[in-house]
């Protein structure tokens, strides 16, 4: 029961504070799953995020579902998804109804514009954490080259990120492993 409460509270915070959509929620999910409750480490979180990005649908919901299932089975999955989705639905209905009548006021526009730099910083910190981890695992030259190459493919050539992630997963699956065990 304690794990269910922890899951609910963790994803309720994500659902309530994840202003800016799924990508803005990722640092919050990471904070809860890795730092606060230690349900997984940074590498596992990175792997789950990479796989989750290749699947269709909102990333925050997919992450909640997987982490909930991993921590407490099917009931944990449903609990985490509900905690992350229900607050958003309720807040969205309430805010859209009330803000629609106030959208011309400066404080509404200021509220929206004021949150954007905070979301940008959160995403930047998450990105820097992934770059550091990649630099340690792959070597800095390989990590930087992959990042630049990926940015070029996505920005200049319009390649969808899921295609790039899928291609990289295929390369890793097809590439022979350096750590093959020697049988005696």
C-alpha positions as CSV (number, residue, x, y, z in Angstrom):
1,X,0.0,0.0,0.0
2,X,2.9,2.3,0.8
3,X,4.3,2.0,-2.8
4,X,0.8,2.8,-4.2
5,X,0.7,6.0,-2.2
6,X,4.2,6.9,-3.2
7,X,3.4,6.3,-6.9
8,X,0.2,8.3,-6.6
9,X,1.9,11.2,-4.9
10,X,4.9,11.2,-7.3
11,X,2.8,11.2,-10.5
12,X,0.2,13.6,-8.9
13,X,3.1,16.1,-8.5
14,X,4.2,15.5,-12.1
15,X,0.6,15.9,-13.3
16,X,0.1,19.1,-11.4
17,X,3.5,20.7,-12.0
18,X,4.3,19.4,-15.5
19,X,3.4,22.7,-17.2
20,X,4.3,22.7,-20.8
21,X,3.3,19.1,-21.7
22,X,5.1,15.8,-21.8
23,X,8.7,17.0,-22.5
24,X,8.5,19.4,-19.6
25,X,7.3,16.6,-17.4
26,X,10.3,14.4,-18.0
27,X,12.6,16.2,-15.6
28,X,9.9,16.0,-12.9
29,X,9.5,12.3,-13.6
30,X,13.2,11.8,-13.4
31,X,13.4,13.7,-10.1
32,X,10.6,11.5,-8.6
33,X,11.7,8.1,-10.0
34,X,15.5,8.4,-9.7
35,X,16.2,10.9,-7.0
36,X,13.3,10.9,-4.6
37,X,12.1,7.3,-4.5
38,X,15.1,5.6,-6.2
39,X,12.9,3.2,-8.2
40,X,15.6,3.2,-10.9
41,X,19.0,4.7,-11.7
42,X,19.9,7.3,-14.3
43,X,20.9,4.8,-16.9
44,X,17.6,2.8,-16.6
45,X,15.6,6.1,-16.8
46,X,17.5,7.1,-19.9
47,X,16.8,3.7,-21.5
48,X,13.1,3.9,-20.6
49,X,12.9,7.4,-22.0
50,X,14.6,6.4,-25.3
51,X,12.2,3.5,-25.8
52,X,9.2,5.5,-24.7
53,X,10.0,8.2,-27.3
54,X,9.8,5.6,-30.1
55,X,6.3,4.7,-29.2
56,X,3.2,6.7,-30.1
57,X,1.3,8.7,-27.4
58,X,2.2,11.2,-24.7
59,X,5.6,10.5,-23.1
60,X,4.5,11.4,-19.5
61,X,1.7,8.8,-19.7
62,X,4.0,6.1,-21.1
63,X,6.6,6.8,-18.4
64,X,3.9,6.8,-15.6
65,X,2.5,3.5,-16.9
66,X,5.9,1.7,-17.2
67,X,7.3,3.0,-13.9
68,X,4.0,2.2,-12.1
69,X,4.0,-1.3,-13.5
70,X,7.7,-1.8,-12.6
71,X,7.1,-0.6,-9.0
72,X,3.7,-2.2,-8.2
73,X,2.4,-4.3,-11.1
74,X,-0.8,-3.6,-12.9
75,X,-2.4,-1.7,-10.0
76,X,0.7,0.5,-9.8
77,X,0.4,1.2,-13.5
78,X,-3.2,2.2,-13.3
79,X,-2.5,4.3,-10.2
80,X,0.4,6.2,-11.8
81,X,-1.4,6.8,-15.0
82,X,-4.5,8.1,-13.2
83,X,-2.4,10.3,-10.9
84,X,-0.6,11.9,-13.9
85,X,-3.7,12.3,-16.2
86,X,-6.7,13.2,-14.0
87,X,-5.2,16.4,-12.5
88,X,-4.3,17.6,-16.0
89,X,-7.8,16.9,-17.3
90,X,-9.5,18.7,-14.3
91,X,-7.1,21.6,-14.4
92,X,-7.4,21.9,-18.2
93,X,-11.2,22.1,-18.1
94,X,-11.2,24.6,-15.2
95,X,-8.4,26.8,-16.6
96,X,-9.7,26.9,-20.2
97,X,-13.1,27.8,-19.0
98,X,-11.9,30.6,-16.7
99,X,-8.9,31.8,-18.7
100,X,-10.9,32.1,-21.9
101,X,-12.8,35.0,-20.4
102,X,-9.5,36.6,-19.1
103,X,-7.2,35.9,-22.1
104,X,-6.8,39.6,-23.0
105,X,-5.5,40.5,-19.5
106,X,-1.8,41.1,-19.2
107,X,-1.4,38.9,-16.1
108,X,-2.7,35.8,-18.0
109,X,-0.2,36.4,-20.8
110,X,2.5,37.1,-18.3
111,X,1.8,33.9,-16.4
112,X,2.1,31.9,-19.6
113,X,5.3,33.7,-20.7
114,X,6.8,33.6,-17.3
115,X,6.8,29.9,-17.1
116,X,8.5,29.3,-20.4
117,X,12.1,30.2,-19.2
118,X,11.6,27.8,-16.2
119,X,10.6,24.9,-18.6
120,X,13.6,25.8,-20.8
121,X,16.0,25.6,-17.9
122,X,14.5,22.2,-16.7
123,X,14.8,20.8,-20.2
124,X,18.4,22.2,-20.5
125,X,19.4,20.5,-17.3
126,X,17.9,17.2,-18.4
127,X,19.7,17.5,-21.7
128,X,23.0,18.3,-20.0
129,X,22.6,15.3,-17.8
130,X,22.1,13.0,-20.9
131,X,25.1,14.6,-22.6
132,X,27.3,14.0,-19.6
133,X,26.1,10.4,-19.3
134,X,26.6,9.8,-23.1
135,X,30.1,11.4,-22.8
136,X,31.0,9.0,-20.0
137,X,29.6,5.9,-21.7
138,X,30.5,6.5,-25.4
139,X,33.4,9.0,-25.1
140,X,33.0,12.7,-25.5
141,X,33.9,12.8,-29.2
142,X,31.3,10.1,-30.1
143,X,28.7,11.7,-27.9
144,X,29.2,15.2,-29.4
145,X,29.3,13.8,-33.0
146,X,26.1,11.9,-32.4
147,X,24.4,15.0,-30.9
148,X,25.5,17.2,-33.8
149,X,24.6,14.6,-36.4
150,X,21.2,14.0,-34.8
151,X,20.5,17.8,-34.6
152,X,21.4,18.2,-38.3
153,X,19.1,15.3,-39.4
154,X,16.2,16.6,-37.3
155,X,16.5,20.3,-37.9
156,X,17.9,20.6,-41.4
157,X,16.4,17.6,-43.0
158,X,13.2,17.3,-41.0
159,X,13.8,13.8,-39.9
160,X,11.3,12.8,-37.2
161,X,13.1,12.0,-33.9
162,X,11.4,8.7,-33.6
163,X,12.9,7.5,-36.9
164,X,16.3,8.5,-35.7
165,X,15.8,6.8,-32.3
166,X,14.5,3.7,-34.0
167,X,17.4,3.6,-36.4
168,X,19.9,3.9,-33.6
169,X,18.2,1.1,-31.7
170,X,18.4,-1.1,-34.8
171,X,22.1,-0.3,-35.1
172,X,22.7,-1.3,-31.5
173,X,20.7,-4.5,-31.9
174,X,22.5,-5.5,-35.2
175,X,26.0,-4.4,-34.2
176,X,28.1,-7.3,-32.8
177,X,28.8,-6.9,-29.1
178,X,32.3,-6.2,-27.9
179,X,31.7,-8.1,-24.7
180,X,31.0,-11.5,-26.0
181,X,31.6,-14.2,-23.4
182,X,34.2,-16.8,-24.3
183,X,32.8,-20.3,-23.7
184,X,35.2,-22.8,-22.2
